[in-house]
Amino acid sequence: MKIMHCPLNGPRNIQEFVWMGEIKDVPDQASCADLDWTNYLFIENNFAGEVEEWWLHAPSNYLFVARRNTITDEVLWTKSAGDYFGRKQ
């Protein structure tokens, strides 16, 4: 069984989690082109290597950030959104 560490709930079975996409910079909604906004919403980079992603612990509905190696599928670390973005929740 594969285990992922949830910052709120601790080590849990990976089947309890939902991948929510990679973390990307949000374009300025007031000035970006339609194509830029569409790419932000729907296009993933699908980068081979280490990426930072949004994950959801479905039973508790807790959203957090994980750094994962997409080649080995190893989860390197997990952090609350507040810790990741430098704010307290």
NORWOLIN-V712147 format. One record per helix or strand. SS is the DSSP state (hx for helix, st for strand). FROM is the first residue (numbers start at 1). LEN is the number of residues. If there is no record, write none. Layout:
SS,FROM,LEN ; SS,FROM,LEN
//
This chain:
st,3,4 ; st,10,4 ; hx,14,3 ; st,17,6 ; hx,34,9 ; st,50,8 ; st,62,8 ; st,74,7 ; hx,81,4
//
